[in-house]
Amino acid sequence: MLKTPVIHPTIMEVLARSGHFAQVVIADGNLPVAAMTGPNSTTVHLNFRPGLLDALTVLEGLLEVCPVQGAIVMEKPVEANAEIHDAYKKLLGDVT
């Protein structure tokens, strides 16, 4: 029995198959995911309606399911707002 609110079957399968040093990418529509896939990667599309899930909600769910050893964020343009980076740091604590 699952003891987490995360019940997405593909997410749970991928996390169960992953081992040490596996990487999870939480991406929005600006990341060219097709260019990043490899033979052992799985792409999981989570939104079926805009605005239903955001990156922070996805990260919160992943943190409930598995430990995170490290995290990196993509470098932002100087003029871009980085509030999301602060929110990631708050959720991840000392991992970043």
N, C-alpha and C positions, 0 to 999 in steps of 0.2 A: 504494500500500500504506500502510495506517495504521501509524504508529510510536508508537502510544499504546495503553494498555490499555483506554481508553474506546472501546467499539465500538457503543454504543447508536445505532441508525440515526437516530432522530428527533433526539436531542441533536446528533449530528454535522451533520445537515441544518440545524437551526436555527442552530447556531454558524457554519456556512459562509455562511448567508444574512445573518447579522447584520453590521452595519458599525460604524463609530465611534459611540460613545455609545449603543449598544444596551444594554438592561438584561436581566439574568438574575435572576430571583427564586427563591431556594431557600426553600421554604415547608413548614411542617408543617400538620397538620390544622386548626390554629387560624386560619389566614389565609383570608379569604373570596376565594379565587382567582377565582371567577366574577364577582365585582364589579370585578375589576381588569383583565379582559381587554379588549383593543382589537382593531381590525380586522387588525392585523399581528402579533398575539400568538399563541403556540402553547403550549398546556399539555401538559406531558409528565409522566405519572405513572410514577414509577420503582419503587415498591414493589409487588410482587405478594404479598409475605408480610411481616407485621410484623417490624420489627427487622432486616431484611436490609440496608438502607442507612440511614445517618443523614446529617444535614446536613453534617457534617465530611467524610465520605467523598465525598459529591457535590461539595463545594467542592474537595477535593484533585483529583478527576478533572477538573473544569473548569480548574483551574490548570495541569494537564498539557497541556491542549488549546489554550488561548488566553490572551492577556495580559489582565490586569484593570487598568483605569485608576483605578478607585475603588470603594469599597464603603461601604455604610451598613447599620446594623442597626436593627431596630425598637426603640423605647424600651420598656424593661421596667418593670413595676411595681416600686416600691421594695422590696417584700418578696420579690421573685423572686430566684432564684439566677442569677448572670450568668457562671458558669464557661464557658458556650459562647461568650460574647463574647471572653473571653481566648483561647480556642482559635482563634477566627476571626482575631484580631489576630496570633497567632503564625504562622498559615498565610499571611496576607496581607502581613505585614511593614509596609512604609511606605505601602501603598496606602490604608489606612483614614484 
